[in-house]
Every structure is written in C-alpha cells, then in structure tokens.
C-alpha cells in the first residue's frame, strides 16, 4: 500500500508540475489507480495495410490510450511518437505488452490517412459509439485518458508517456521492475533559466511552405541546464536544438519548424522539461497559414 501511495504521489507531481491544485489531482489519481478498466465486447479494428480484423491478445502489461473526436486528430494521436516508444519497449520487452488504441472518430478515413502517413502498423480500435468512455466515465482531463494496466486490466499508472517524459520513465520503471521510488525522484540539481520570450508569432504565410522561428533559453542559475525532453502539441512542429548541457551564463537556441496540414489560424504549445525551477515550461506558438 505504501508503494502504491508513493507511486500516486509521483504521478501527481509529474502530471501537475508546479501548479496549485495538487489535492484535487491527487484525489483523481488515487481514484483511478487500482481501478479495473471495462472494455466493450466488440470494436472494429483497423491496421495499416491490412483488412479490418479483431484483436484479442493479452500479455503481462497493457497500455491503453483513448482519444476522442474533439480537436486535431493528428495532434492527439501522435502516432509517430507512439511508434518510437513502442520500438523502445519492444527492444527490451518484446511480445510482453499489449498496445490498445481506442479512437472515437468523426471520420474513419482520417485514421487510415494518419496511419499511412506515420507508417503506424499497430491496430487502432474504432470506437464509433464511444463505448469505452461510456463504460468507464473518463474525466474530461486528457491526462486521464492513457493508462498502464496489468494483465487483469487494473490500472498501474495514469498519464500519457508520449506527452510527458516523467510519466514515460514511470511506465518504464514499472515494466522493467525497477525501484518505483526511484522513478519519482529527480537526481539533477535545479538551476534557474530565462526565456527570450514565452510566445512566438509566426505571422501570415503560405500554408504549403514550412515556416520557421526561434527563441533562446539562458541559464542564469549556478548549475548546468539539462533539457530532458521537448514535447510538441502537434506532429506538424519540429524543434531542433543542441542536446548538451548549457553551462552557467550560456544560452541555447531552439529552432521551430512548422508545416501546416491545411490553411487556417493555429495556436500550438511546446512543453519543455528540464532541471530548472518551475519546470515544465509551456511556450505558445501562433500564426496563420493561407
């Protein structure tokens, strides 16, 4: 029970960062950890390059991710990032994990397009009636739409490992059987940083052409700055930077390349996880592609 509580507190810390509603989130995490997920008896399943079929395999661990139809599908699914994470897991733990992607879409054709574009070879359950959500009453908060389960469909961890590197480490620690307590403690000493701006306006541009922008992070603390991970809210953005520690008094440039999927106004976010006070940091990117 003590380990479960430590695990829950760790998930609260990783999900919340430095925000203030800790108690509310802690209650929500405690509510879900240990709970059994109820699955619909049948859902259509699609795969890239194959006919529709139904999947029923069961292994020691199961990763469940539920995506609704609200908003940008490619931003929410992040199939390319899931591909990388699954490859990482399979390199050490092949054939021991089930990957359950449940999508409640507006259009099924959009799923095929995204799977083809991202070369995603894993099955996606098309939940046309939103049965999974109806059976389990998921919160509106998308942080509670992805779970690590055991073979009995009981929740071991809450949070999206694709959107949060600390949750990813937590998943890996549980799956690999490492000390759970070590997953919720950072070994890096904190520093302090400043940004050239927390907001980037890319202006108006041709939607068929890539648009680029940049900002700088300065290390104004005493310890080296280490950027653990940069998470984008949409697959249409790529962030490039030198992946090495930033020493006291130095700065690092982050270059953002944006490829619009269609014309229109956009507003995206970039989340930076690092060993600085106040981490993670969110940067806003906006513009209009015509």
C-alpha positions in Angstrom: 0.0 0.0 0.0 2.9 2.3 0.8 4.4 1.8 -2.7 1.1 2.5 -4.3 0.8 5.7 -2.4 4.3 6.8 -3.3 3.5 5.9 -6.9 0.3 8.0 -6.8 2.2 11.0 -5.3 4.8 10.6 -8.1 2.2 10.7 -10.8 0.6 13.8 -9.2 4.0 15.5 -9.3 4.7 14.5 -12.9 1.2 15.4 -14.1 0.9 18.7 -12.3 4.3 20.2 -12.3 4.3 23.4 -10.3 0.5 24.1 -10.5 -1.6 24.7 -7.4 -4.5 22.2 -7.5 -2.4 19.3 -6.1 -5.1 17.9 -3.8 -7.7 17.7 -6.5 -5.3 15.9 -8.8 -4.1 13.6 -6.1 -7.7 12.5 -5.3 -8.3 11.8 -9.0 -5.1 9.7 -9.3 -6.0 7.7 -6.2 -9.4 7.2 -7.6 -8.1 5.6 -10.8 -5.0 3.6 -9.7 -6.1 0.0 -9.0 -9.4 0.5 -10.8 -10.3 -2.1 -13.4 -11.0 -0.9 -17.0 -14.1 -2.3 -18.6 -13.7 -2.9 -22.3 -16.5 -3.1 -24.9 -17.3 -6.6 -26.2 -16.6 -5.6 -29.8 -15.0 -2.8 -31.7 -13.9 -2.6 -35.3 -10.2 -2.7 -35.6 -8.1 -1.1 -38.4 -4.5 -1.6 -39.3 -2.2 0.0 -41.9 -2.0 -2.2 -45.0 -4.4 -5.0 -43.8 -8.1 -5.7 -43.7 -10.2 -4.9 -40.7 -10.0 -7.6 -38.0 -10.4 -8.1 -34.3 -7.6 -8.4 -31.8 -7.8 -10.4 -28.5 -4.2 -11.0 -27.3 -3.4 -10.5 -23.7 0.1 -10.0 -22.1 1.6 -9.1 -18.7 1.2 -5.3 -19.3 -1.2 -3.3 -21.4 -1.0 0.3 -22.4 -4.4 1.9 -23.1 -4.8 5.2 -24.8 -8.3 6.7 -25.5 -8.7 9.6 -28.0 -12.0 11.4 -28.6 -13.0 13.2 -31.7 -12.6 16.7 -30.3 -9.9 18.8 -31.9 -7.0 17.9 -34.1 -6.7 14.1 -34.6 -3.0 14.1 -35.6 -2.2 16.2 -32.6 -4.0 13.9 -30.2 -2.9 10.5 -31.7 0.8 11.4 -32.2 1.3 8.1 -34.0 4.9 8.8 -34.9 5.8 9.3 -31.2 4.0 6.1 -30.3 5.9 4.3 -32.9 9.2 5.4 -31.3 8.0 4.5 -27.8 6.8 1.1 -28.9 10.1 0.3 -30.6 11.9 1.3 -27.4 9.8 -1.0 -25.3 9.9 -3.9 -27.8 13.7 -3.7 -27.9 13.8 -4.9 -24.3 10.3 -6.3 -23.6 9.1 -7.8 -26.9 5.8 -9.6 -27.0 5.0 -8.8 -23.4 2.9 -5.7 -23.8 -0.4 -5.1 -25.4 -1.0 -1.7 -27.1 -4.7 -0.7 -27.1 -5.5 2.5 -29.0 -9.2 3.4 -28.8 -10.3 6.2 -31.1 -13.8 7.7 -31.2 -13.5 9.5 -34.6 -15.7 11.7 -36.7 -14.4 10.1 -39.9 -12.8 6.7 -40.2 -11.0 7.7 -43.4 -8.9 10.2 -41.4 -7.5 7.3 -39.4 -6.3 5.5 -42.5 -4.6 8.7 -43.7 -2.8 9.2 -40.4 -1.7 5.6 -40.2 -0.3 5.6 -43.7 1.4 9.0 -43.2 3.1 7.8 -40.0 3.7 4.1 -41.1 1.8 3.0 -38.0 1.5 -0.8 -38.1 -0.3 -1.3 -34.8 -4.1 -1.8 -34.6 -6.4 1.0 -33.7 -9.8 0.2 -32.2 -12.5 2.3 -33.9 -15.0 3.1 -31.1 -17.8 4.6 -33.2 -20.3 4.6 -30.2 -17.7 5.9 -27.7 -18.4 2.7 -25.7 -15.1 2.7 -23.8 -15.7 6.1 -22.5 -19.3 5.4 -21.6 -18.4 2.2 -19.7 -15.6 3.8 -17.7 -16.7 7.5 -17.4 -13.3 9.1 -18.2 -12.7 12.6 -16.9 -12.6 15.4 -19.5 -9.0 16.0 -18.5 -6.9 14.2 -21.2 -4.2 13.4 -18.8 -6.6 10.7 -17.5 -7.1 9.1 -21.0 -3.9 7.0 -21.1 -3.1 4.2 -18.6 -0.7 1.4 -17.9 -2.6 -1.8 -17.0 -1.7 -5.2 -15.7 -3.0 -8.5 -17.3 -6.2 -8.1 -15.4 -6.9 -4.7 -16.8 -6.3 -3.0 -13.5 -4.6 0.5 -13.6 -1.0 0.6 -12.5 -0.2 4.1 -13.7 -2.0 7.2 -15.1 -0.7 9.6 -17.7 0.5 9.8 -21.3 4.1 8.7 -21.7 4.2 10.4 -25.1 3.3 13.8 -23.7 5.3 13.7 -20.5 8.9 12.2 -20.2 8.5 11.7 -16.5 5.4 9.6 -17.0 7.3 7.7 -19.6 10.1 7.0 -17.1 7.5 5.9 -14.6 6.0 3.4 -17.1 9.5 2.1 -17.9 10.3 1.6 -14.2 7.2 -0.4 -13.6 7.5 -2.5 -16.7 11.2 -3.2 -16.2 10.6 -3.9 -12.5 12.9 -1.2 -11.2 12.5 0.6 -7.8 9.3 2.6 -8.1 10.6 5.2 -5.6 13.5 6.0 -7.9 11.0 6.8 -10.7 9.6 9.8 -8.8 12.8 11.4 -7.7 15.0 13.6 -9.9 18.7 13.2 -9.4 19.6 16.5 -11.2 20.2 19.7 -9.1 18.0 22.6 -10.2 19.1 25.7 -11.9 17.3 28.9 -13.0 16.5 29.9 -16.6 15.1 32.8 -18.5 13.4 32.9 -22.0 13.8 35.4 -24.7 10.0 35.1 -25.0 7.3 32.6 -24.0 5.3 33.5 -27.1 6.2 33.2 -30.8 4.1 34.7 -33.6 5.0 33.2 -36.9 2.8 35.7 -38.8 1.0 35.0 -42.0 2.5 32.6 -44.6 1.8 30.2 -47.4 0.4 27.0 -45.9 2.3 24.9 -48.4 5.6 26.2 -47.3 7.4 25.5 -44.0 7.6 28.4 -41.5 10.5 28.7 -39.0 11.0 30.7 -35.9 13.3 30.5 -32.8 13.7 31.5 -29.2 16.6 31.4 -26.7 16.9 29.9 -23.2 19.5 31.4 -20.9 20.9 29.6 -17.9 21.0 32.2 -15.1 21.5 29.8 -12.3 24.5 28.1 -10.8 24.1 24.5 -12.1 24.3 23.2 -15.7 21.0 23.2 -17.5 19.9 19.8 -18.9 16.8 19.7 -21.2 15.3 16.3 -20.6 12.7 16.5 -23.4 10.7 18.8 -25.6 7.1 17.8 -26.3 5.1 19.5 -29.1 1.3 19.6 -29.1 1.1 18.7 -32.8 3.1 16.5 -35.2 3.2 19.5 -37.5 6.0 21.0 -35.5 9.7 20.0 -35.1 12.0 21.6 -32.5 15.8 21.5 -33.1 18.4 22.3 -30.5 21.9 21.2 -29.4 21.3 18.3 -27.0 24.1 19.1 -24.5 24.2 20.7 -21.0 24.0 24.5 -21.0 26.6 25.9 -18.6 26.1 28.8 -16.2 25.8 32.1 -18.1 25.3 30.4 -21.5 22.3 30.3 -23.8 20.7 27.7 -26.1 18.8 28.4 -29.3 15.6 26.4 -30.1 14.5 26.5 -33.7 10.9 25.6 -34.5 9.8 24.4 -37.9 6.1 24.4 -38.6 4.4 22.5 -41.5 0.7 23.4 -41.8 -1.6 20.5 -42.6 -4.2 22.9 -44.1 -4.9 26.7 -44.3 -6.1 28.4 -41.2 -5.2 30.1 -37.9 -3.3 28.0 -35.5 -2.2 28.1 -31.8 0.1 25.4 -30.6 2.2 24.7 -27.5 5.7 23.4 -26.8 6.4 21.9 -23.4 10.0 21.9 -22.1 11.1 19.5 -19.3 14.4 20.4 -17.7 16.2 20.7 -14.4 15.1 24.3 -13.8 12.9 25.8 -11.1 9.3 25.8 -12.4 9.7 23.0 -14.9 7.9 22.1 -17.1 7.6 25.3 -19.1 5.0 25.9 -21.8 5.6 28.1 -24.9 2.9 29.3 -27.2 3.2 29.4 -30.9 0.6 31.0 -33.2 0.2 32.2 -36.8 -2.0 32.0 -39.8 -1.3 29.7 -42.8 -3.0 30.8 -46.0 
